[in-house]
Amino acid sequence: MNPIKAVVFDLYGTLYDVHSVVARCDALFPGRGQEISNVWRQKQLEYTWLRSLMGAYAPFEDITEHALRYTCNRLQLMLSDAELVELSDEYSRIEPFREVPGALAELQAMGLPLAILSNGSARSIRGVVSHSGLESRFAHLLSVEDADGVKVFKPHPAVYTVAEQKLNLPRTEILFVSSNAWDASGARHFGFPVCWVNRAGNTFEELGQKPDHIVSGLDELADWLRPCH
């Protein structure tokens, strides 16, 4: 690989645990929290892809609410409008994975600019990062909303272009890090070197791409990057 001069992270599922919402889901629907969270997250992703294909962009907050309403309809759970808003707001308070704060500090100490590139809106990204107190670790918080009015979601190449433009570096010198194999595939297709974070022992997608490196947690990233930096 070329020398790595910056690191760009996916947010949801990579730095922050989307299933942090389980506890609140369980409080409203005892014993159903994990089931709700699983269906909700999958449908949230599907709606970003489908809306991109349809040319029918909607803000991430709206997609999150629509996916939750679908989930409760599918699981035959009664959800009031107030509960819909309450649960959807949990996505602005999801927690970082345990190793993330230390890993970010170590990478920052190496002098690498760090950024987030997310399907979330600018407001949702700021909310999550601010809630965790990790704002100082990032040089850029980048949203699909920054994609020059294209209004699509990852893995569309226009979204990955945002990172290349904002960091003012060639894509070959920007490491993209994601735990979502579809996202890692899209970033690799775009031309980023890619690190896939495989915490759960999942299988990588068959989309004609392979990650340059695989880690089981972000605490492994700095040691691998040192020779590339």
DRENDO-1510 file (C-alpha; in Angstrom, 1 decimal, always signed):
<recs>
REC; n; res; u; v; w
REC; 1; MET; +0.0; +0.0; +0.0 .
REC; 2; ASN; +0.9; +3.6; -0.4 .
REC; 3; PRO; +1.8; +5.4; +2.9 .
REC; 4; ILE; -1.4; +6.1; +4.8 .
REC; 5; LYS; -1.8; +9.8; +5.6 .
REC; 6; ALA; -5.4; +9.8; +7.1 .
REC; 7; VAL; -7.9; +7.4; +8.4 .
REC; 8; VAL; -11.7; +7.6; +7.7 .
REC; 9; PHE; -14.1; +5.6; +9.8 .
REC; 10; ASP; -17.7; +4.5; +9.2 .
REC; 11; LEU; -19.8; +5.5; +12.3 .
REC; 12; TYR; -22.7; +3.1; +12.8 .
REC; 13; GLY; -21.6; -0.3; +13.7 .
REC; 14; THR; -17.9; +0.5; +13.4 .
REC; 15; LEU; -17.1; +3.1; +16.0 .
REC; 16; TYR; -20.5; +3.0; +17.7 .
REC; 17; ASP; -22.7; +0.0; +18.7 .
REC; 18; VAL; -26.0; +0.4; +17.0 .
REC; 19; HIS; -27.4; -2.2; +19.4 .
REC; 20; SER; -27.0; +0.2; +22.3 .
REC; 21; VAL; -30.7; +0.8; +21.6 .
REC; 22; VAL; -31.6; -2.7; +22.9 .
REC; 23; ALA; -32.0; -1.6; +26.6 .
REC; 24; ARG; -34.5; +1.1; +25.7 .
REC; 25; CYS; -36.4; -1.2; +23.3 .
REC; 26; ASP; -36.5; -3.8; +26.1 .
REC; 27; ALA; -37.9; -1.2; +28.5 .
REC; 28; LEU; -40.8; -0.5; +26.2 .
REC; 29; PHE; -41.3; -4.1; +25.0 .
REC; 30; PRO; -39.9; -6.5; +27.6 .
REC; 31; GLY; -38.0; -9.4; +26.2 .
REC; 32; ARG; -38.2; -8.1; +22.6 .
REC; 33; GLY; -35.3; -5.6; +22.6 .
REC; 34; GLN; -32.7; -7.5; +20.7 .
REC; 35; GLU; -35.3; -8.7; +18.1 .
REC; 36; ILE; -36.5; -5.2; +17.6 .
REC; 37; SER; -32.9; -3.8; +17.2 .
REC; 38; ASN; -31.9; -6.5; +14.7 .
REC; 39; VAL; -34.9; -6.0; +12.4 .
REC; 40; TRP; -34.7; -2.2; +12.8 .
REC; 41; ARG; -31.1; -2.0; +11.8 .
REC; 42; GLN; -31.4; -4.2; +8.8 .
REC; 43; LYS; -34.5; -2.3; +7.6 .
REC; 44; GLN; -32.7; +1.0; +8.2 .
REC; 45; LEU; -29.8; -0.1; +5.9 .
REC; 46; GLU; -32.2; -1.5; +3.3 .
REC; 47; TYR; -34.1; +1.8; +3.1 .
REC; 48; THR; -30.9; +3.7; +2.5 .
REC; 49; TRP; -30.1; +1.4; -0.4 .
REC; 50; LEU; -33.6; +1.4; -1.8 .
REC; 51; ARG; -34.0; +5.2; -1.6 .
REC; 52; SER; -30.7; +5.6; -3.4 .
REC; 53; LEU; -31.9; +3.3; -6.2 .
REC; 54; MET; -35.3; +5.0; -6.3 .
REC; 55; GLY; -33.8; +8.5; -6.4 .
REC; 56; ALA; -36.0; +9.3; -3.4 .
REC; 57; TYR; -33.5; +10.6; -0.8 .
REC; 58; ALA; -34.8; +11.2; +2.8 .
REC; 59; PRO; -32.7; +12.3; +5.8 .
REC; 60; PHE; -31.2; +9.6; +8.0 .
REC; 61; GLU; -33.5; +10.6; +10.9 .
REC; 62; ASP; -36.6; +10.0; +8.7 .
REC; 63; ILE; -35.3; +6.7; +7.5 .
REC; 64; THR; -34.6; +5.6; +11.1 .
REC; 65; GLU; -38.2; +6.4; +12.0 .
REC; 66; HIS; -39.6; +4.6; +9.0 .
REC; 67; ALA; -37.5; +1.5; +9.7 .
REC; 68; LEU; -38.7; +1.5; +13.3 .
REC; 69; ARG; -42.4; +1.8; +12.3 .
REC; 70; TYR; -41.9; -1.1; +9.8 .
REC; 71; THR; -40.2; -3.2; +12.5 .
REC; 72; CYS; -43.1; -2.7; +15.0 .
REC; 73; ASN; -45.7; -3.4; +12.3 .
REC; 74; ARG; -43.8; -6.6; +11.3 .
REC; 75; LEU; -43.5; -7.8; +14.9 .
REC; 76; GLN; -47.0; -6.7; +15.7 .
REC; 77; LEU; -46.0; -4.3; +18.4 .
REC; 78; MET; -48.1; -1.3; +19.2 .
REC; 79; LEU; -46.0; +1.9; +19.1 .
REC; 80; SER; -47.3; +5.4; +19.8 .
REC; 81; ASP; -46.0; +8.4; +18.0 .
REC; 82; ALA; -44.3; +9.6; +21.2 .
REC; 83; GLU; -42.6; +6.2; +21.6 .
REC; 84; LEU; -41.5; +6.3; +18.0 .
REC; 85; VAL; -39.7; +9.6; +18.6 .
REC; 86; GLU; -38.3; +8.4; +21.9 .
REC; 87; LEU; -36.8; +5.2; +20.5 .
REC; 88; SER; -35.5; +6.9; +17.3 .
REC; 89; ASP; -33.8; +9.5; +19.4 .
REC; 90; GLU; -31.8; +6.6; +21.0 .
REC; 91; TYR; -29.7; +6.6; +17.8 .
REC; 92; SER; -28.2; +9.9; +18.8 .
REC; 93; ARG; -27.0; +8.3; +22.1 .
REC; 94; ILE; -25.5; +5.0; +21.0 .
REC; 95; GLU; -22.3; +4.1; +22.7 .
REC; 96; PRO; -18.8; +3.6; +21.3 .
REC; 97; PHE; -17.4; +0.1; +21.4 .
REC; 98; ARG; -15.2; -0.5; +24.4 .
REC; 99; GLU; -11.9; -0.3; +22.6 .
REC; 100; VAL; -12.7; +2.8; +20.5 .
REC; 101; PRO; -11.7; +5.7; +22.8 .
REC; 102; GLY; -8.2; +4.2; +23.4 .
REC; 103; ALA; -7.7; +3.2; +19.7 .
REC; 104; LEU; -8.6; +6.7; +18.5 .
REC; 105; ALA; -6.2; +8.3; +21.0 .
REC; 106; GLU; -3.4; +6.0; +19.8 .
REC; 107; LEU; -4.0; +6.8; +16.2 .
REC; 108; GLN; -4.2; +10.5; +16.8 .
REC; 109; ALA; -0.9; +10.3; +18.7 .
REC; 110; MET; +0.6; +9.0; +15.5 .
REC; 111; GLY; -0.2; +12.3; +13.8 .
REC; 112; LEU; -2.9; +10.8; +11.5 .
REC; 113; PRO; -5.9; +13.0; +10.8 .
REC; 114; LEU; -9.0; +11.1; +11.7 .
REC; 115; ALA; -12.5; +11.5; +10.1 .
REC; 116; ILE; -15.9; +10.0; +10.1 .
REC; 117; LEU; -17.8; +9.4; +6.9 .
REC; 118; SER; -21.4; +8.3; +7.6 .
REC; 119; ASN; -24.8; +7.8; +6.0 .
REC; 120; GLY; -26.1; +9.8; +9.0 .
REC; 121; SER; -27.0; +13.5; +8.6 .
REC; 122; ALA; -24.6; +16.1; +9.9 .
REC; 123; ARG; -26.8; +16.6; +12.9 .
REC; 124; SER; -27.0; +12.9; +13.7 .
REC; 125; ILE; -23.2; +12.5; +13.5 .
REC; 126; ARG; -22.5; +15.5; +15.7 .
REC; 127; GLY; -25.1; +14.2; +18.2 .
REC; 128; VAL; -23.6; +10.8; +18.5 .
REC; 129; VAL; -20.0; +12.0; +18.7 .
REC; 130; SER; -20.8; +14.8; +21.1 .
REC; 131; HIS; -22.7; +12.4; +23.4 .
REC; 132; SER; -19.6; +10.2; +23.7 .
REC; 133; GLY; -17.2; +13.1; +24.3 .
REC; 134; LEU; -15.0; +12.1; +21.4 .
REC; 135; GLU; -15.2; +15.3; +19.3 .
REC; 136; SER; -11.6; +16.2; +19.8 .
REC; 137; ARG; -10.4; +13.0; +18.1 .
REC; 138; PHE; -11.8; +13.9; +14.7 .
REC; 139; ALA; -10.5; +16.5; +12.2 .
REC; 140; HIS; -13.7; +16.0; +10.1 .
REC; 141; LEU; -17.2; +14.7; +10.6 .
REC; 142; LEU; -18.5; +14.0; +7.1 .
REC; 143; SER; -22.0; +13.2; +6.0 .
REC; 144; VAL; -23.7; +12.0; +2.9 .
REC; 145; GLU; -25.3; +15.5; +3.0 .
REC; 146; ASP; -21.8; +16.8; +1.9 .
REC; 147; ALA; -22.0; +15.0; -1.4 .
REC; 148; ASP; -22.7; +18.1; -3.5 .
REC; 149; GLY; -26.4; +17.7; -3.7 .
REC; 150; VAL; -26.2; +14.1; -5.0 .
REC; 151; LYS; -28.5; +12.9; -2.2 .
REC; 152; VAL; -27.5; +9.2; -2.1 .
REC; 153; PHE; -26.1; +6.9; +0.5 .
REC; 154; LYS; -23.1; +4.7; +0.7 .
REC; 155; PRO; -22.0; +2.6; -1.1 .
REC; 156; HIS; -22.5; +5.1; -3.9 .
REC; 157; PRO; -19.1; +6.4; -5.1 .
REC; 158; ALA; -20.2; +10.1; -4.7 .
REC; 159; VAL; -20.2; +9.6; -0.9 .
REC; 160; TYR; -16.7; +8.3; -0.8 .
REC; 161; THR; -15.6; +11.2; -3.0 .
REC; 162; VAL; -16.5; +13.5; -0.1 .
REC; 163; ALA; -13.7; +12.1; +2.1 .
REC; 164; GLU; -11.1; +12.4; -0.7 .
REC; 165; GLN; -12.1; +16.1; -1.4 .
REC; 166; LYS; -12.3; +17.2; +2.3 .
REC; 167; LEU; -9.0; +15.6; +3.3 .
REC; 168; ASN; -7.4; +16.8; +0.1 .
REC; 169; LEU; -5.5; +13.6; -0.3 .
REC; 170; PRO; -5.5; +10.9; -3.1 .
REC; 171; ARG; -7.8; +8.0; -2.2 .
REC; 172; THR; -4.8; +5.6; -2.2 .
REC; 173; GLU; -3.5; +7.4; +0.9 .
REC; 174; ILE; -6.7; +7.3; +2.9 .
REC; 175; LEU; -7.4; +4.2; +4.9 .
REC; 176; PHE; -11.2; +3.5; +5.1 .
REC; 177; VAL; -12.3; +1.5; +8.1 .
REC; 178; SER; -15.7; -0.2; +8.4 .
REC; 179; SER; -17.3; -3.1; +10.2 .
REC; 180; ASN; -20.0; -3.3; +7.5 .
REC; 181; ALA; -18.7; -5.6; +4.7 .
REC; 182; TRP; -21.0; -3.9; +2.1 .
REC; 183; ASP; -19.5; -0.5; +3.0 .
REC; 184; ALA; -15.9; -1.9; +3.0 .
REC; 185; SER; -16.6; -3.4; -0.4 .
REC; 186; GLY; -17.9; +0.0; -1.7 .
REC; 187; ALA; -14.9; +1.8; -0.4 .
REC; 188; ARG; -12.5; -0.7; -1.8 .
REC; 189; HIS; -14.2; -0.5; -5.2 .
REC; 190; PHE; -13.8; +3.3; -5.0 .
REC; 191; GLY; -10.1; +2.9; -4.5 .
REC; 192; PHE; -9.5; +3.3; -0.8 .
REC; 193; PRO; -7.3; +0.9; +1.0 .
REC; 194; VAL; -9.7; -0.8; +3.4 .
REC; 195; CYS; -9.6; -2.3; +6.9 .
REC; 196; TRP; -12.6; -4.5; +7.7 .
REC; 197; VAL; -13.4; -4.7; +11.4 .
REC; 198; ASN; -14.8; -8.2; +11.9 .
REC; 199; ARG; -15.8; -8.3; +15.6 .
REC; 200; ALA; -18.4; -11.0; +15.2 .
REC; 201; GLY; -16.6; -13.5; +12.9 .
REC; 202; ASN; -18.8; -12.7; +9.9 .
REC; 203; THR; -18.3; -13.6; +6.3 .
REC; 204; PHE; -17.2; -10.9; +3.8 .
REC; 205; GLU; -19.4; -10.0; +0.9 .
REC; 206; GLU; -19.0; -11.5; -2.6 .
REC; 207; LEU; -18.9; -8.2; -4.5 .
REC; 208; GLY; -15.6; -8.5; -6.3 .
REC; 209; GLN; -13.6; -6.7; -3.6 .
REC; 210; LYS; -11.5; -7.8; -0.7 .
REC; 211; PRO; -10.2; -5.8; +2.3 .
REC; 212; ASP; -6.5; -5.0; +2.6 .
REC; 213; HIS; -6.6; -5.9; +6.2 .
REC; 214; ILE; -9.0; -7.5; +8.8 .
REC; 215; VAL; -9.0; -6.8; +12.5 .
REC; 216; SER; -11.3; -8.1; +15.3 .
REC; 217; GLY; -11.2; -4.7; +17.1 .
REC; 218; LEU; -9.9; -1.2; +16.5 .
REC; 219; ASP; -7.3; -1.7; +19.2 .
REC; 220; GLU; -5.4; -3.8; +16.6 .
REC; 221; LEU; -5.3; -1.0; +14.0 .
REC; 222; ALA; -2.4; +1.2; +15.2 .
REC; 223; ASP; +0.1; -1.7; +15.3 .
REC; 224; TRP; -0.8; -2.6; +11.7 .
REC; 225; LEU; -0.6; +1.0; +10.5 .
REC; 226; ARG; +2.8; +1.9; +11.9 .
REC; 227; PRO; +4.8; +0.4; +9.0 .
REC; 228; CYS; +2.3; +2.0; +6.5 .
REC; 229; HIS; +2.6; +5.5; +8.0 .
</recs>
